[in-house]
Amino acid sequence: MGNICGKTEPEPDAQAGRRLGSAPPPGPKTARVPQKVGGPPRTLGGAAGDESGGGDPADARRRAAEAAEARAKASSKGGKLQSQLNAQKKKNLSSTLAEASNQELRAREADEAAQARNWD
């Protein structure tokens, strides 16, 4: 029986390294330097043949404002939770505090009723 971890053939990496005085292995060749991209500067977001991207800055500002309004309109729609949040925002401070106080009173009354039932 032989050793389980023994090796019967030498590994190809066993001879890694080099002798003193020998030349280093040749390094990899460097990649070509890419050519510089030329041409006039362009505004991002416009198509290549579209002139709307390079227009007046006031026009760009107007289009950005329209896009922001469209996003605000789209986000204002919502489901049940959004409507509850909107209703809560509409309440003023005094009505919010009164509602919290009523909830606390109901919780205390429920606790007192439970203690009265459990009293021996």
PyMOL commands that set and color helices and strands:
alter all, ss='L'
color gray80, all
select helices_A, chain A and resi 12-15+52-54+57-76+80-90+93-118
alter helices_A, ss='H'
color red, helices_A
deselect
rebuild
show_as cartoon
